[in-house]
């Protein structure tokens, strides 16, 4: 499949699918969390990017039953900079994007809808970084010794972070009481960066899986890689 064919495929408007009750994770609240602000600070400190790294991964996209896969590389640097490049099996570059804080930067004409919005994008990397404009609503103790932290955007949408064993496990984006997008990650115990991240857009029936192959600690990156638009002096 060529890059142009993939872009045409992903540009097709898909009929939205109803989000069934089985798509949502059952949440049982045990009690109000004790000092959720401190929990949020501890999680931010635990998951923050502390050194430049490079992650080589496989990716799989399922778009309404059409499957595409390839290889990718993520370059990450403190405090909150990430660059992701996706390639098809023939090494053809199909997408490049930079995430600077809460801003996702991509060249025009690329399939932006493949990637999650900024908060969920950070979650695929195991990083807890709610948008600074989001209002902190509080926290809950859940079954299975899990915790939940809740935030709300100005437009009323909410972010629900699920924390297990002190690490980010799942992030849900809600409209009203309905989960419309989510990210879930799996850790291997030796690294705070996920070995597997799954992103689902339920309304668009789209799933992106990122499977880590290798993680390397590297030297600082040149500044120009954070500008996929190719503009000088950014």
C-alpha positions as a printed Julia matrix, in Angstrom:
234×3 Matrix{Float64}:
   0.0    0.0    0.0
   1.45   3.37  -1.0
   1.55   6.46   1.18
  -0.96   8.18  -1.11
  -3.33   5.22  -0.92
  -3.16   5.22   2.88
  -3.93   8.93   3.05
  -6.92   8.51   0.75
  -8.15   5.61   2.84
  -7.88   7.57   6.07
  -9.5   10.63   4.53
 -12.72   8.72   3.85
 -15.52   9.82   6.16
 -16.69   6.83   8.15
 -20.2    6.43   9.5
 -19.96   6.95  13.27
 -20.64   3.82  15.28
 -22.61   3.83  18.5
 -20.49   3.29  21.57
 -21.84   0.19  23.25
 -21.86  -0.25  26.97
 -19.34  -3.06  26.65
 -16.79  -0.58  25.21
 -16.59   1.25  28.51
 -14.59  -0.03  31.43
 -16.72  -0.72  34.49
 -15.64   1.66  37.25
 -16.54   0.99  40.88
 -15.8    3.88  43.25
 -14.84   2.73  46.76
 -14.24   6.14  48.38
 -13.08   9.67  47.76
  -9.3    9.73  47.29
  -7.19  11.12  50.11
  -5.1   14.12  49.02
  -5.55  13.63  45.25
  -3.5   16.78  44.51
  -0.46  15.12  46.09
  -1.16  11.98  44.1
  -1.18  14.03  40.89
   2.12  15.7   41.79
   3.72  12.36  42.62
   2.49  10.83  39.35
   3.78  13.79  37.34
   7.18  13.44  39.01
   7.29   9.66  38.49
   6.37   9.75  34.8
   8.14  12.91  33.68
  10.71  12.66  30.89
  14.07  12.74  32.64
  16.53  12.14  29.77
  16.59  11.98  25.97
  15.46   8.57  24.69
  14.69   6.91  21.38
  12.0    4.25  21.09
  11.8    1.93  18.07
   8.38   0.32  17.73
   5.94  -1.56  15.54
   2.54  -0.03  14.93
  -0.79  -1.46  13.81
  -3.77   0.61  12.69
  -7.27  -0.82  12.4
  -9.59   1.65  10.67
 -13.13   0.25  10.41
 -11.78  -3.23   9.71
  -8.96  -2.13   7.36
  -5.57  -2.99   8.87
  -2.27  -1.23   8.14
   1.02  -1.76   9.96
   4.63  -0.68   9.89
   7.57   0.55  11.95
   8.09   3.78  13.82
  10.48   5.81  15.92
   9.72   8.13  18.83
  12.31  10.62  20.04
  11.61  12.11  23.45
  13.43  14.81  25.4
  12.83  16.81  28.62
  10.87  18.66  29.62
   7.99  17.72  27.29
   9.14  17.21  23.71
   8.33  14.23  21.51
   8.77  13.47  17.82
   7.07  10.51  16.14
   7.68   9.17  12.62
   5.65   6.31  11.12
   6.8    4.18   8.19
   5.1    1.52   6.09
   6.67  -1.9    5.63
   8.6   -0.63   2.59
  10.18   2.13   4.77
   8.05   4.84   3.16
   7.44   7.7    5.6
   3.71   8.36   5.98
   3.54  10.58   9.04
   5.76  12.85  11.09
   4.62  14.85  14.09
   6.09  16.77  16.99
   4.43  17.19  20.36
   5.7   20.22  22.25
   3.99  20.47  25.61
   0.33  20.49  24.67
   0.77  21.4   20.98
   0.73  18.78  18.23
   2.57  19.95  15.1
   2.15  18.16  11.76
   2.71  19.15   8.12
  -0.48  19.79   6.1
  -2.01  16.84   4.28
  -0.89  14.14   6.69
  -3.39  11.75   8.34
  -3.68  13.66  11.63
  -6.62  11.54  12.75
  -4.33   8.54  13.27
  -2.81  10.16  16.35
  -4.58  10.93  19.62
  -4.94  14.5   20.93
  -2.05  15.84  23.02
  -3.09  14.61  26.49
  -3.76  11.1   25.19
  -0.62  11.23  23.04
   1.49  11.78  26.17
  -0.34   8.88  27.81
   0.76   6.5   25.01
   4.31   7.31  26.17
   3.39   6.64  29.79
   3.61  10.33  30.66
   1.05  12.03  32.91
   0.58  15.55  31.55
  -2.94  17.03  31.71
  -3.38  20.22  29.73
  -2.56  23.16  31.97
  -5.93  24.75  31.14
  -7.85  21.71  32.42
  -9.6   22.08  35.77
  -8.72  19.52  38.43
 -11.96  17.98  39.73
 -10.64  15.54  42.34
  -9.88  11.86  42.78
 -11.5    8.54  43.64
 -10.37   5.28  45.16
 -11.45   2.39  42.9
 -11.62  -1.35  43.16
  -8.41  -3.36  42.76
  -6.43  -0.69  44.69
  -6.61   1.69  41.73
  -6.98   5.46  41.85
  -8.68   7.84  39.44
  -7.87  11.52  38.87
 -10.44  13.65  37.06
  -9.95  16.83  35.01
 -12.34  18.95  32.93
 -11.74  21.09  29.86
 -13.47  24.42  29.3
 -15.78  22.76  26.75
 -17.04  20.3   29.38
 -15.13  17.23  28.21
 -13.36  15.32  30.97
 -10.13  13.39  31.35
 -10.1   10.42  33.73
  -6.67   9.02  34.61
  -6.49   5.53  36.1
  -3.44   4.85  38.29
  -2.25   1.42  39.35
   0.83   0.76  41.52
   1.82   4.41  41.22
   1.91   4.37  37.4
  -0.43   5.62  34.7
  -2.48   2.7   33.36
  -5.37   4.2   31.41
  -6.69   7.58  30.29
 -10.26   8.16  29.14
 -11.71  11.17  27.33
 -15.41  11.64  28.11
 -18.19  13.68  26.55
 -20.9   13.84  29.18
 -20.88  10.37  30.72
 -19.71   8.63  27.54
 -16.13   7.51  26.96
 -15.29   8.55  23.38
 -11.53   7.93  23.31
  -9.1    6.07  25.53
  -5.48   5.03  25.9
  -4.25   2.01  27.85
  -0.62   1.09  28.46
   1.29  -1.94  29.67
   4.61  -1.68  31.52
   7.31  -4.33  31.89
   8.45  -3.39  35.38
  11.96  -2.42  34.26
  11.03   0.87  32.61
   8.42   3.55  33.11
   7.93   3.69  29.34
   5.23   1.33  27.99
   5.97  -1.86  26.1
   2.47  -1.65  24.61
   0.12   1.3   24.15
  -3.38   1.04  22.67
  -5.35   4.08  21.5
  -9.04   3.77  20.64
 -11.33   6.37  19.08
 -14.68   4.7   19.7
 -16.82   7.04  17.6
 -14.58   6.58  14.54
 -14.01   2.86  15.21
 -10.25   3.4   15.0
  -7.55   1.59  16.96
  -3.8    2.24  16.97
  -1.42  -0.13  18.74
   2.2    0.78  19.48
   4.43  -2.19  20.38
   7.88  -1.28  21.7
  10.83  -3.07  20.13
  13.78  -1.19  21.63
  14.43   1.75  23.94
  17.78   3.58  23.91
  19.08   6.44  26.01
  20.74   8.94  23.69
  22.41  12.34  23.55
  20.31  15.49  23.25
  18.61  15.93  19.89
  19.31  18.78  17.46
  16.65  21.51  17.78
  15.43  21.18  14.19
  13.84  17.75  14.75
  11.09  19.39  16.82
   9.96  21.28  13.72
   8.41  18.8   11.26
   7.15  21.73   9.19
  10.74  22.53   8.2
  10.57  26.16   9.36
  13.83  27.74  10.41
  14.3   29.3   13.79
  11.31  27.65  15.46
